[in-house]
Amino acid sequence: MVNLLLKQMEQTREMMIRSGVENGLQNAKTIQLSRRLDQLMNTYYRQMAFEEEKDQEN
């Protein structure tokens, strides 16, 4: 799951940067992609914390 999240984060980041360059930073699509990247990053960090917690229990 972590590898999938990393891949999705990288793809979304690239799309966001491209949108920002082509459409501007205040463009709705750019903002939407930024929010999506935030969601993916939050999910990734929660998953990493969960896995770290599991490792500490063992």
MODELLER restraints for C-alpha pairs under 7 A, 6 or more apart:
rsr = mdl.restraints
at = mdl.atoms
rsr.add(forms.Gaussian(group=physical.xy_distance, feature=features.Distance(at['CA:2:A'], at['CA:44:A']), mean=6.77, stdev=0.5))
rsr.add(forms.Gaussian(group=physical.xy_distance, feature=features.Distance(at['CA:5:A'], at['CA:40:A']), mean=6.72, stdev=0.5))
rsr.add(forms.Gaussian(group=physical.xy_distance, feature=features.Distance(at['CA:5:A'], at['CA:44:A']), mean=6.36, stdev=0.5))
rsr.add(forms.Gaussian(group=physical.xy_distance, feature=features.Distance(at['CA:9:A'], at['CA:37:A']), mean=6.03, stdev=0.5))
rsr.add(forms.Gaussian(group=physical.xy_distance, feature=features.Distance(at['CA:9:A'], at['CA:40:A']), mean=6.17, stdev=0.5))
rsr.add(forms.Gaussian(group=physical.xy_distance, feature=features.Distance(at['CA:9:A'], at['CA:41:A']), mean=6.99, stdev=0.5))
rsr.add(forms.Gaussian(group=physical.xy_distance, feature=features.Distance(at['CA:12:A'], at['CA:33:A']), mean=6.50, stdev=0.5))
rsr.add(forms.Gaussian(group=physical.xy_distance, feature=features.Distance(at['CA:12:A'], at['CA:37:A']), mean=6.05, stdev=0.5))
rsr.add(forms.Gaussian(group=physical.xy_distance, feature=features.Distance(at['CA:13:A'], at['CA:37:A']), mean=6.58, stdev=0.5))
rsr.add(forms.Gaussian(group=physical.xy_distance, feature=features.Distance(at['CA:16:A'], at['CA:30:A']), mean=5.45, stdev=0.5))
rsr.add(forms.Gaussian(group=physical.xy_distance, feature=features.Distance(at['CA:16:A'], at['CA:33:A']), mean=5.34, stdev=0.5))
rsr.add(forms.Gaussian(group=physical.xy_distance, feature=features.Distance(at['CA:16:A'], at['CA:34:A']), mean=6.27, stdev=0.5))
rsr.add(forms.Gaussian(group=physical.xy_distance, feature=features.Distance(at['CA:19:A'], at['CA:29:A']), mean=6.98, stdev=0.5))
rsr.add(forms.Gaussian(group=physical.xy_distance, feature=features.Distance(at['CA:19:A'], at['CA:30:A']), mean=5.38, stdev=0.5))
rsr.add(forms.Gaussian(group=physical.xy_distance, feature=features.Distance(at['CA:20:A'], at['CA:30:A']), mean=5.64, stdev=0.5))
